[in-house]
Amino acid sequence: MVDLWMPGATRHSLGNTGAMNGGPARAVWHITSNAKDWTFARELGWFTGGGASVAPHLLWDPFTGEIAQFFPADSRSLSLQNAGDVKTNRTGKYCIQIEIVFTEGETVNGKKYATVRDTPCKNLDKIVAWLRSLGIPDTWPGGAPTGFTRDTVSLDAWLKLGGHYGHNQVPGNSHVDPGPMPNLFATVPAPQKPPTTKPKVSLAHVVYAAKHDPAAAQGHTSYKSEVLLVEKALAAEKLLASQWVDGSYGTKTLTAYAAWQRKLGYTGSDADGTPGKTSLTRLGDKHGFAVTA
């Protein structure tokens, strides 16, 4: 179950929630762009007071790492203008609006910062991790913002494509923020899928099953499961009928494996239906099992 309130963000619920319209999840990035006051406290006071009618989900200070949240993830926030009849704040399963406490060219501790990309971006990794947990993909459908200019995506793209957008890209809006952004997706590595472990088939076990009475070979439980893997692969090759996929290396399986060997170019005694290392390995590589000695 996802966290609708970002872990680590201070919660300042404004109430006034609204349902989303469904569709691909997305996030929209903004900057506060306040020429008079660049502090997190000032912007927090604004969005919990007179600016509540235009509040985002998150307010983030890239210098201090402070993060506040005003709406749960499954509610629309209020930072976007509509695009005609399309209520852009409600587009998607989630449409997370992030206001960055930043103004183009602001000076902090004697240093001037031209873009968000130049800031320390403290705790950005935590925001990205939370957005990923909501199913928002690591992509900019309209391309990452490159300047303080409009770069509007089509309404069709906005409705159909999940991912990250700049405020400057959302249809129906006129703003040019957030300007050049850092590489969001490098801030925290994308989760890696665990390596797939292939089932193992012992060449010695399968050869034993092929050379002995099938009933005797079936007495070895592991042998039967390994033979089943081989038989399923032979059935996938359309060399063995499904009713003979039973874990018993009988004459039908022997005949089918001989056909597999001939398919690989073997002839004579090399195509007698008893597996060899090369032919079994090639069958396993094609059908998802690994061969051991």
C-alpha positions in Angstrom: 0.0 0.0 0.0 1.4 3.4 -1.0 1.9 6.3 1.4 -0.4 9.1 0.4 1.5 11.4 2.7 5.2 11.6 1.9 7.4 10.1 4.6 9.5 12.8 6.2 7.4 15.7 5.0 5.6 17.9 7.5 1.9 17.6 7.1 -0.2 20.8 6.7 -3.5 19.4 5.5 -5.7 22.1 3.9 -8.7 19.8 3.6 -10.6 20.8 0.5 -9.7 17.5 -1.2 -10.9 16.5 -4.7 -11.1 13.2 -6.6 -8.8 12.5 -9.5 -10.0 11.6 -12.9 -7.7 8.5 -13.4 -5.1 7.7 -16.0 -1.3 7.5 -15.9 0.4 9.0 -12.8 2.5 12.1 -13.2 4.3 14.9 -11.3 4.5 18.6 -12.2 7.4 20.8 -11.1 7.1 24.5 -10.3 9.2 27.2 -8.7 7.8 29.8 -6.3 9.6 32.6 -8.1 9.2 35.3 -5.4 11.3 38.4 -5.9 10.7 39.6 -2.4 11.2 36.7 -0.1 13.0 33.4 -0.7 12.4 31.6 2.6 10.7 28.3 3.1 8.8 29.8 6.1 7.4 32.6 4.1 6.1 30.3 1.3 4.7 27.8 3.9 2.8 30.7 5.5 1.5 31.8 2.1 0.2 28.4 1.0 -1.4 27.7 4.4 -3.0 31.2 4.4 -3.8 33.5 1.5 -2.4 31.2 -1.1 -4.3 28.1 -0.1 -6.4 28.4 -3.2 -3.3 27.7 -5.4 -1.5 25.3 -3.1 0.5 22.3 -4.5 0.9 18.9 -2.9 4.5 19.5 -1.8 6.6 22.6 -1.0 10.3 21.9 -1.1 13.4 24.0 -0.2 16.4 22.6 -2.2 18.8 24.5 0.1 17.6 23.3 3.5 15.8 20.1 2.4 12.6 21.1 4.2 9.4 19.6 2.7 5.8 20.3 3.5 2.7 18.5 2.2 -0.8 20.1 1.8 -2.9 17.5 0.1 -2.7 13.6 0.1 -1.5 12.1 -3.1 -4.9 10.8 -4.2 -6.4 14.3 -4.1 -6.0 17.0 -6.7 -4.1 20.1 -5.6 -4.6 23.6 -7.0 -1.5 24.7 -8.8 -2.6 24.3 -12.4 -5.0 26.2 -14.7 -7.5 24.2 -16.6 -7.1 23.5 -20.3 -10.6 24.3 -21.6 -12.8 21.6 -20.2 -9.9 19.5 -19.1 -9.2 19.9 -15.3 -5.5 19.5 -15.4 -5.2 19.3 -11.6 -7.2 16.1 -11.8 -5.5 14.4 -14.7 -4.1 10.9 -13.8 -4.4 8.6 -10.9 -2.0 11.0 -9.2 -0.9 14.4 -10.4 1.6 15.5 -7.8 2.4 19.2 -7.9 5.8 20.2 -6.4 6.6 23.9 -5.7 10.3 24.4 -5.3 11.2 27.4 -3.1 13.4 29.0 -5.7 13.7 32.2 -7.8 15.8 32.5 -10.9 19.0 34.3 -10.0 18.5 34.3 -6.2 21.5 34.7 -3.9 22.0 32.4 -1.0 24.9 32.8 1.5 26.5 35.2 -1.0 26.2 32.8 -4.0 23.9 33.5 -6.9 21.9 30.6 -8.3 20.6 30.7 -11.9 18.6 27.5 -11.9 17.3 24.8 -9.6 19.9 22.5 -11.2 22.6 24.6 -9.6 21.2 24.3 -6.0 22.3 21.6 -3.5 18.9 19.8 -4.2 18.9 18.5 -0.6 16.4 15.7 -0.1 15.4 15.6 -3.7 16.2 11.8 -3.6 13.5 11.3 -1.0 10.9 13.1 -3.2 11.9 11.1 -6.3 11.7 7.8 -4.3 8.2 8.7 -3.1 7.0 9.6 -6.6 8.3 6.3 -7.8 6.4 4.5 -5.1 3.2 6.1 -6.6 4.0 4.6 -9.9 5.2 7.8 -11.6 7.7 6.6 -14.3 11.2 8.0 -14.7 10.5 10.0 -17.9 9.8 13.5 -19.2 7.1 13.0 -21.9 7.8 16.5 -23.2 11.5 16.4 -22.5 13.2 17.8 -19.5 12.8 21.6 -19.2 15.7 23.4 -20.7 14.9 27.1 -20.1 12.4 29.6 -18.7 10.1 29.4 -21.7 6.8 27.8 -22.8 7.1 24.3 -24.2 3.6 23.1 -24.1 2.9 19.4 -24.8 -0.2 18.4 -26.8 -3.4 17.9 -24.8 -3.4 14.3 -26.1 0.1 13.7 -24.7 -0.9 15.3 -21.4 -3.9 13.0 -21.0 -2.2 9.8 -22.1 1.4 9.9 -20.9 2.5 9.5 -17.3 5.8 10.9 -16.0 7.3 14.2 -15.1 6.3 17.6 -16.5 7.4 21.2 -16.1 4.7 23.8 -15.3 5.8 25.3 -18.6 4.7 22.2 -20.4 1.1 21.7 -19.1 -1.7 22.6 -21.6 -3.9 25.6 -20.6 -1.1 27.2 -18.5 1.0 30.2 -19.2 3.9 29.9 -16.7 7.5 29.3 -17.8 8.8 27.6 -14.7 10.6 25.6 -13.4 13.5 26.2 -15.8 16.4 23.8 -16.1 16.1 20.9 -13.6 18.6 18.5 -12.2 18.7 14.9 -13.3 15.9 13.6 -11.1 16.4 10.0 -11.9 20.1 10.0 -11.0 19.3 11.2 -7.5 18.3 7.7 -6.4 19.0 4.5 -8.3 15.9 2.9 -9.9 15.0 -0.3 -8.0 16.6 -3.3 -9.6 14.6 -6.4 -10.3 16.1 -9.4 -8.5 17.9 -11.7 -10.9 15.8 -14.5 -12.2 17.0 -17.9 -10.9 16.6 -20.6 -13.6 15.5 -24.0 -12.5 18.4 -26.5 -12.8 18.4 -29.8 -14.7 21.2 -32.3 -14.0 22.5 -34.0 -17.1 23.3 -37.1 -15.1 19.8 -37.3 -13.7 18.1 -37.0 -17.1 20.5 -39.5 -18.7 19.7 -41.9 -15.8 16.0 -41.5 -16.4 16.4 -42.0 -20.2 18.4 -45.2 -19.7 16.4 -46.9 -17.0 12.9 -48.2 -16.5 10.8 -45.0 -16.3 9.0 -46.3 -13.2 12.3 -46.8 -11.4 13.5 -43.4 -12.5 10.3 -41.8 -11.2 11.1 -43.1 -7.8 13.7 -40.2 -7.6 11.5 -37.2 -7.0 14.0 -34.7 -8.2 14.6 -36.7 -11.4 10.8 -36.5 -12.2 10.7 -32.7 -11.8 13.8 -32.4 -14.0 12.4 -34.6 -16.7 9.2 -32.6 -16.6 11.2 -29.5 -17.5 12.8 -31.3 -20.4 9.4 -32.6 -21.6 7.8 -29.2 -21.3 10.6 -27.8 -23.5 10.1 -30.6 -26.0 6.3 -29.9 -26.0 7.0 -26.2 -26.7 9.1 -27.3 -29.6 6.0 -29.3 -30.8 8.0 -32.5 -30.6 6.1 -34.1 -27.7 2.3 -34.3 -27.2 1.1 -32.7 -24.0 -0.4 -36.0 -22.6 3.2 -37.4 -22.5 4.5 -34.5 -20.3 4.4 -36.5 -17.2 7.9 -36.7 -15.7 8.5 -40.2 -17.1 11.3 -40.5 -19.7 9.5 -43.2 -21.6 9.6 -44.1 -25.3 7.5 -41.0 -26.3 10.0 -38.7 -24.6 12.9 -40.6 -26.0 11.5 -40.3 -29.5 10.8 -36.6 -29.0 14.4 -35.9 -27.7 15.8 -37.8 -30.7 13.9 -35.4 -32.9 15.3 -32.5 -31.0 18.8 -33.9 -31.6 18.2 -34.3 -35.3 16.9 -30.7 -35.4 20.3 -29.7 -34.1 22.0 -31.7 -36.9 22.9 -34.8 -35.0 22.6 -38.2 -36.7 23.0 -41.9 -36.0 23.9 -42.8 -32.4 24.2 -39.1 -31.6 20.4 -38.8 -32.1 19.2 -41.8 -30.0 17.1 -39.7 -27.6 19.5 -39.8 -24.7 20.5 -36.2 -23.8 24.0 -35.0 -24.3 25.4 -31.9 -22.6 25.4 -29.7 -25.7 21.9 -30.6 -26.9 20.4 -30.3 -23.4 22.1 -27.0 -22.8 20.7 -25.6 -26.0 17.2 -26.8 -25.1 17.6 -25.2 -21.6 18.9 -21.9 -23.0 15.9 -21.7 -25.3 13.3 -22.7 -22.6 14.5 -21.3 -19.4 16.4 -24.0 -17.4 20.1 -24.3 -16.6 22.1 -27.6 -17.1 24.4 -28.9 -14.4 26.7 -32.0 -14.5 
